[in-house]
Amino acid sequence: MDRIRIRGGKPLSGEIPIGGAKNAALPLMAAGLLTDDRLVLSNVPKLADIATMASLLAQHGIAVERPDNAGRVLSLGGRITNTEAPYDIVRTMRASFLVMGPLLARTGEARVSLPGGCEIGARPVDLHLKGLEQMGARFNLEGGYVDGRVDGRLRGAKIVFPFVSVGATENLLMAAALAEGRTELVNAAREPEIGDLAHCLVAMGADIKGIGSDTLVIEGVRALHGADHAIIPDRIETGSYACAAAISGGSVLLRHARLEHLGATVRVMREAGVDITEEAGGLMVRRLNGLHGADVMTEPYPGFPTDMQAQFMAMLSVAEGASMVTETIFENRFMHVPELNRMGARINVHGTSAIVRGVPSLSGAPVMASDLRASLSLILAGLAAKGETVVNRVYHLDRGYEAVEQKLAACGADIERIRG
């Protein structure tokens, strides 16, 4: 099993290219089920989760090809030949459940395994199913699978989410594009990735109003056609490398990054003493006069993202003063805390909040990654630590970050992947 070794203490300096957003690419790939025509996606990241989704789509009869040598373009096309999404694929990635809406909309049936992914708490699909039931679908849960059926076409409905759900918004948005009549999604998630999906669906012939707001109005159409679509840059990768520049005391240009997608992340990082400015081609990130404690609470977009919590906590562990980090999205998302404490951090968890008391420096140690974002937080801690840090179980990392060690090494980090 691969490990990553870091010898800390070197400020980063240089440029890091930001790739396409994983959390946009996965639902966009699922949208390939909505048409027999070819959907061509560009700026696609090369990640394990992308390969997993490609394997799942192949199960359904959709060919996923890379026509360019660099592998940044995916061409999806083909007829649906199978409506079952098997456990062996779905268990590795919760985004696999996004095929449910498109399959029901196109074929009237779907059999999808309950999803898996990182071990960071319960991620129920209740909102997906309740919304689809309002649109005329019927479900039966048995043997770890969700069997869905609909007579004829899905029907438009007014669906009010009791709380914001990115996945449910995406699933119902895709289903509504081909439903009969009007669908209103109220209290819909507003993440940039959802806007990206909506813009792609419009390019495919969908009728969607309210993009970027918390109310989406979709007039269903009979059929969608193919389109070309460029995926937005990854705002979580942007924030993660911004933390890398800050925790190392360096200065890094994040190429292709967009300030307008970062929401509260920019405000909180500036409070902590990180300078983020727009420049031609991206964002320049540098630490000013030391890091300062800052309080943060994870919230739906445009609030501070749960996917940035672990990385930000690693940065706060060497900031002057105390900070409070409150997690409101996933209940088990503090599993990186014991590992950071092994490196000398002073973090105490009290329920859904963690008190971080900054220390002058961290010490390298062998640590274990528990999930995708925790993996990156431990690498960040290693960049700032004295001595050698070895991060184990980095297979999580490859699900959401492309070529981390190469990107950091190009900016002066002493980092390498140990194979096997």
Secondary structure, 3 states (H helix, E strand, C coil): CCEEEEECCCCCEEEEECCECHHHHHHHHHHHHHCCCCEEEECCCCCHHHHHHHHHHHHCCCEEECCCCCCCEEEEECCCCCCEECHHHHCCCHHHHHHHHHHHHHHCEEEEECCCCCCCCCCCCHHHHHHHHHCCCEEEEECCEEEEECCCCCECCEEECCCCCHHHHHHHHHHHHCCECEEEEECCCCCHHHHHHHHHHHHCCCEEECCCCCEEEEECCCCCCCEEEECCECHHHHHHHHHHHHHHCCEEEEECCCHHHCCHHHHHHHHCCEEEEEECCEEEEEECCCCECCCEEECCCCCECHHHHHHHHHHHCCCECEEEEECCCCCCCCCCHHHHHHCCCEEEEECCEEEEECCCCCECCEEECCCHHHHHHHHHHHHHCECEEEEECCCCHHHCCCCHHHHHHCCCCEEEEECC
